[in-house]
Amino acid sequence: MANDLSKAVAYIDDHRDDLIKLMQTMIRTKSVNPALDPTSEGEGKMAQLMIEELTDLGLTVETLEAVKGRPNIVARLKGSKPGPRILFNAHLDTVNGKVEDGWVAGPFSGDIVDGFIYGRGACDHKSPLAEMLYALKALRAIGHEFAGELIIVCDVDEEEGGIQGMRKIAEHFDLSSDYALYGCTTDFFPEAKSFYSAVGDHNIIRALSGRLQMVLKVKGQSWHTLTPKLDKNAFVEAMKIMPELQAYIEETNAFEDPICGTGHQRMTLSTCECGPRQSRPAEWCNIYIARRVDGTEKLEDVEADIKARITAMLKKHGVDGVVETIRGVPNIVVDEKLPLIQELAKAAEEITGERPKVTGWPASVGISQLLAAKSIPSVLFAYGVINMHHAVNERLAVENLIRTAKVYCLAFGRLLSA
């Protein structure tokens, strides 16, 4: 590695205790999404911590409060020369945690037990924020001359869909970038690796599945109880196509995507509701359909196929119904030759001696809707176990904290070098 960047890596080694303390402080700075805990003050204190750190590093910081006391952050570091524009994102909010659930250390303690830092945010997603801050501290410490632009986005409300966070940010800020890194742990427990066929021990994620939410609306007719034989129960009508619909679902779920591999069911019926009253034959029945859109698929093709197949079933059985799309998020697939991927892989190999697997995930993540809308080539990477997200005893190995900071330092130092 270049001499100056080796000094930056050495800086992280020399300040590892400071990085660990920052990570502990972040965990102890509770930022539970208020939708998940009505007593939570939200992300305000965590946001203030980030604002102070980013400002001290010389970034220009802007905030946006869609809800009072819950500021989203967009910070920019502009280099002295032209270069790539790179977006980095990790969210500020966490899910809740309760001691009585069986935590080894308190869910907001930040305590270190057997080499692991425990608490909410250890993996999801405060560790990438601490790691990026120390990558920048190290680069600043050696007088690194930046080119291009780094945009750091810290959003609220990710755990509840980003309505007050990423969606608002995308409406108010210019986030156009050459590529983006979503700071997210990308390792798997061994048991999980057997379930997700595309992943390795350590991964750089270049593909994320999209998703479709659709609804099958079936109409019925409820007459007065003394009007003979004219009722048409919408629920009973919907059941007429269920055997064929289930066969279609099983056919869909049998496919293994070459990029994203296997995971949870690609297509499922998520829920059903009928009305208007439980005491009468249903006048309407809505069956909700969830469909993952994997790396080799196109959202519009999947949507058209579902509508065509189910419409044919309805027609065959004489059922009065229609299939409608509620929401669709396209998948994201990035070329393996993307400079960000190449630099992350190279840096990881230099730091650990092992090159991560460049692969896809059969899932979407919080930033998916922004990246799909903005068409930003995007990658996920950080050492640490993704299966720890939302888990009791969420924890991150201290060494994963340190080595991710080093990888970020090398990769961004090279990409944004004047």
LINCOR-V533927 format. One record per residue. N is the residue number from 1. RES is the residue in three letters. OMEGA is omega in degrees with one decimal (999 if undefined). Layout:
n & res & omega
N & RES & OMEGA
N & RES & OMEGA
This chain:
n & res & omega
1 & MET & -179.2
2 & ALA & -172.8
3 & ASN & -177.2
4 & ASP & 179.4
5 & LEU & 173.9
6 & SER & 176.5
7 & LYS & 177.6
8 & ALA & 176.7
9 & VAL & 177.6
10 & ALA & 176.8
11 & TYR & 179.8
12 & ILE & 175.7
13 & ASP & -177.9
14 & ASP & -176.6
15 & HIS & -177.6
16 & ARG & 179.7
17 & ASP & 178.1
18 & ASP & 177.7
19 & LEU & 178.3
20 & ILE & 179.4
21 & LYS & 177.1
22 & LEU & 178.6
23 & MET & 177.9
24 & GLN & 178.5
25 & THR & 178.8
26 & MET & 179.7
27 & ILE & -178.9
28 & ARG & 175.3
29 & THR & -173.1
30 & LYS & 177.9
31 & SER & 179.0
32 & VAL & 177.5
33 & ASN & -176.8
34 & PRO & 177.3
35 & ALA & -178.8
36 & LEU & 177.4
37 & ASP & -176.0
38 & PRO & -179.9
39 & THR & -176.1
40 & SER & 174.9
41 & GLU & 178.6
42 & GLY & -170.8
43 & GLU & -171.5
44 & GLY & -177.6
45 & LYS & 177.0
46 & MET & 177.5
47 & ALA & -179.5
48 & GLN & 176.4
49 & LEU & -179.8
50 & MET & 179.8
51 & ILE & -179.9
52 & GLU & -179.4
53 & GLU & -178.3
54 & LEU & 178.3
55 & THR & 178.4
56 & ASP & 179.6
57 & LEU & 175.2
58 & GLY & 178.1
59 & LEU & 173.0
60 & THR & -171.6
61 & VAL & 172.1
62 & GLU & 178.7
63 & THR & 177.8
64 & LEU & 178.3
65 & GLU & 172.0
66 & ALA & 174.5
67 & VAL & -176.4
68 & LYS & 178.1
69 & GLY & -179.4
70 & ARG & -174.1
71 & PRO & 166.1
72 & ASN & -176.4
73 & ILE & 169.4
74 & VAL & -177.6
75 & ALA & -176.0
76 & ARG & 171.5
77 & LEU & -178.6
78 & LYS & -178.8
79 & GLY & -178.2
80 & SER & -178.9
81 & LYS & 177.3
82 & PRO & 179.1
83 & GLY & -177.5
84 & PRO & 174.7
85 & ARG & -174.1
86 & ILE & 177.6
87 & LEU & 173.5
88 & PHE & -177.9
89 & ASN & 165.7
90 & ALA & -172.0
91 & HIS & -173.8
92 & LEU & -174.8
93 & ASP & 175.3
94 & THR & 168.4
95 & VAL & -178.1
96 & ASN & 175.7
97 & GLY & -177.6
98 & LYS & -178.9
99 & VAL & -176.0
100 & GLU & 177.1
101 & ASP & 175.8
102 & GLY & 179.7
103 & TRP & 174.2
104 & VAL & 172.3
105 & ALA & -175.5
106 & GLY & -176.5
107 & PRO & 176.3
108 & PHE & -175.1
109 & SER & -172.8
110 & GLY & -178.4
111 & ASP & 176.9
112 & ILE & 179.0
113 & VAL & 178.3
114 & ASP & 175.4
115 & GLY & 179.9
116 & PHE & 172.6
117 & ILE & -175.9
118 & TYR & 171.5
119 & GLY & 179.0
120 & ARG & -177.4
121 & GLY & 179.8
122 & ALA & 174.1
123 & CYS & -167.6
124 & ASP & -8.5
125 & HIS & -175.1
126 & LYS & -179.2
127 & SER & 177.0
128 & PRO & 177.0
129 & LEU & 178.3
130 & ALA & -178.8
131 & GLU & 178.7
132 & MET & 177.7
133 & LEU & -178.9
134 & TYR & 171.4
135 & ALA & 179.0
136 & LEU & 177.0
137 & LYS & -179.0
138 & ALA & 179.5
139 & LEU & 176.6
140 & ARG & -175.7
141 & ALA & -179.4
142 & ILE & 178.6
143 & GLY & -179.1
144 & HIS & 178.0
145 & GLU & -175.1
146 & PHE & 168.5
147 & ALA & 177.9
148 & GLY & -178.0
149 & GLU & 173.2
150 & LEU & 176.3
151 & ILE & 177.8
152 & ILE & -178.6
153 & VAL & 177.6
154 & CYS & -172.2
155 & ASP & 172.3
156 & VAL & 167.4
157 & ASP & -179.7
158 & GLU & -175.8
159 & GLU & 177.3
160 & GLU & 172.6
161 & GLY & 173.8
162 & GLY & -178.8
163 & ILE & 178.9
164 & GLN & -175.7
165 & GLY & -172.4
166 & MET & 179.5
167 & ARG & 178.3
168 & LYS & 178.7
169 & ILE & -178.4
170 & ALA & -180.0
171 & GLU & -169.5
172 & HIS & -174.2
173 & PHE & 171.7
174 & ASP & -178.2
175 & LEU & -180.0
176 & SER & -174.4
177 & SER & 175.0
178 & ASP & 173.7
179 & TYR & -175.7
180 & ALA & 172.4
181 & LEU & 173.1
182 & TYR & -178.2
183 & GLY & -173.8
184 & CYS & 177.2
185 & THR & -170.4
186 & THR & 173.6
187 & ASP & 179.8
188 & PHE & 166.9
189 & PHE & 178.7
190 & PRO & -179.7
191 & GLU & -178.6
192 & ALA & -179.7
193 & LYS & 179.7
194 & SER & 179.9
195 & PHE & 179.2
196 & TYR & -166.5
197 & SER & -172.9
198 & ALA & -169.4
199 & VAL & 175.8
200 & GLY & 178.6
201 & ASP & 177.2
202 & HIS & -167.4
203 & ASN & 163.0
204 & ILE & -173.8
205 & ILE & -178.3
206 & ARG & -178.4
207 & ALA & 175.6
208 & LEU & 177.1
209 & SER & 170.1
210 & GLY & 179.4
211 & ARG & 176.9
212 & LEU & 170.8
213 & GLN & -176.8
214 & MET & 178.4
215 & VAL & 172.0
216 & LEU & -179.0
217 & LYS & -179.6
218 & VAL & -179.4
219 & LYS & 173.4
220 & GLY & 177.7
221 & GLN & 179.2
222 & SER & 178.7
223 & TRP & 175.1
224 & HIS & -175.4
225 & THR & 178.8
226 & LEU & 173.1
227 & THR & -167.8
228 & PRO & 164.0
229 & LYS & 179.9
230 & LEU & 177.3
231 & ASP & 171.8
232 & LYS & -175.4
233 & ASN & -175.8
234 & ALA & 178.6
235 & PHE & 178.7
236 & VAL & 177.4
237 & GLU & -179.7
238 & ALA & -178.3
239 & MET & -179.6
240 & LYS & -177.9
241 & ILE & -173.7
242 & MET & 178.9
243 & PRO & 179.7
244 & GLU & 178.4
245 & LEU & 178.9
246 & GLN & 177.3
247 & ALA & 177.4
248 & TYR & 178.8
249 & ILE & 179.9
250 & GLU & 175.9
251 & GLU & 179.8
252 & THR & -176.4
253 & ASN & -179.7
254 & ALA & -176.5
255 & PHE & 173.8
256 & GLU & -176.8
257 & ASP & -179.0
258 & PRO & -178.6
259 & ILE & -174.1
260 & CYS & 177.5
261 & GLY & -179.8
262 & THR & 177.0
263 & GLY & 174.6
264 & HIS & -177.4
265 & GLN & 179.9
266 & ARG & -178.3
267 & MET & 179.7
268 & THR & 171.0
269 & LEU & -171.1
270 & SER & 179.5
271 & THR & -178.4
272 & CYS & 174.9
273 & GLU & -178.9
274 & CYS & -179.6
275 & GLY & 13.2
276 & PRO & -177.4
277 & ARG & 178.6
278 & GLN & -173.9
279 & SER & -177.9
280 & ARG & 173.8
281 & PRO & -174.2
282 & ALA & 174.2
283 & GLU & 176.5
284 & TRP & 178.6
285 & CYS & 179.0
286 & ASN & 177.9
287 & ILE & -173.7
288 & TYR & -174.4
289 & ILE & 175.3
290 & ALA & -177.5
291 & ARG & 173.5
292 & ARG & 179.2
293 & VAL & -170.9
294 & ASP & -168.8
295 & GLY & -177.5
296 & THR & -176.6
297 & GLU & 172.9
298 & LYS & -176.3
299 & LEU & -175.8
300 & GLU & 178.0
301 & ASP & 178.9
302 & VAL & 179.6
303 & GLU & -179.2
304 & ALA & -179.4
305 & ASP & 179.2
306 & ILE & -179.6
307 & LYS & -178.8
308 & ALA & -176.6
309 & ARG & -177.6
310 & ILE & 176.7
311 & THR & 177.3
312 & ALA & 177.2
313 & MET & 179.1
314 & LEU & -179.3
315 & LYS & -178.6
316 & LYS & -175.1
317 & HIS & 177.2
318 & GLY & -177.8
319 & VAL & 179.5
320 & ASP & -177.4
321 & GLY & -179.7
322 & VAL & 176.6
323 & VAL & -179.1
324 & GLU & 176.9
325 & THR & 176.2
326 & ILE & -175.9
327 & ARG & 176.4
328 & GLY & 174.8
329 & VAL & -178.4
330 & PRO & 173.6
331 & ASN & 179.7
332 & ILE & 178.5
333 & VAL & -175.7
334 & VAL & 176.7
335 & ASP & 179.8
336 & GLU & -178.5
337 & LYS & 178.3
338 & LEU & -178.5
339 & PRO & 179.6
340 & LEU & 177.9
341 & ILE & -177.8
342 & GLN & -178.9
343 & GLU & 176.0
344 & LEU & -179.7
345 & ALA & 179.1
346 & LYS & -179.5
347 & ALA & 179.7
348 & ALA & 179.5
349 & GLU & 178.7
350 & GLU & -176.4
351 & ILE & -172.0
352 & THR & -175.0
353 & GLY & -178.8
354 & GLU & 180.0
355 & ARG & 179.1
356 & PRO & 175.2
357 & LYS & 176.1
358 & VAL & -169.7
359 & THR & 179.9
360 & GLY & 176.3
361 & TRP & 173.9
362 & PRO & -178.0
363 & ALA & 170.1
364 & SER & -179.5
365 & VAL & -173.3
366 & GLY & -175.9
367 & ILE & -173.0
368 & SER & -175.5
369 & GLN & 177.7
370 & LEU & -175.2
371 & LEU & 178.6
372 & ALA & -178.8
373 & ALA & -175.7
374 & LYS & -179.6
375 & SER & 178.2
376 & ILE & 175.9
377 & PRO & -167.9
378 & SER & -174.1
379 & VAL & 174.8
380 & LEU & 175.1
381 & PHE & 163.0
382 & ALA & 174.4
383 & TYR & -176.3
384 & GLY & -169.6
385 & VAL & 178.2
386 & ILE & -179.2
387 & ASN & 176.4
388 & MET & 179.8
389 & HIS & 178.1
390 & HIS & -175.7
391 & ALA & 166.8
392 & VAL & -176.5
393 & ASN & 171.6
394 & GLU & -174.8
395 & ARG & 178.6
396 & LEU & 174.7
397 & ALA & 179.7
398 & VAL & -178.8
399 & GLU & 176.1
400 & ASN & 175.6
401 & LEU & -176.0
402 & ILE & -174.1
403 & ARG & 174.6
404 & THR & 177.6
405 & ALA & 179.5
406 & LYS & 179.7
407 & VAL & 176.8
408 & TYR & -178.6
409 & CYS & -179.8
410 & LEU & -175.5
411 & ALA & -178.7
412 & PHE & 175.6
413 & GLY & -179.8
414 & ARG & -178.0
415 & LEU & -175.9
416 & LEU & -178.0
417 & SER & 179.7
418 & ALA & 999
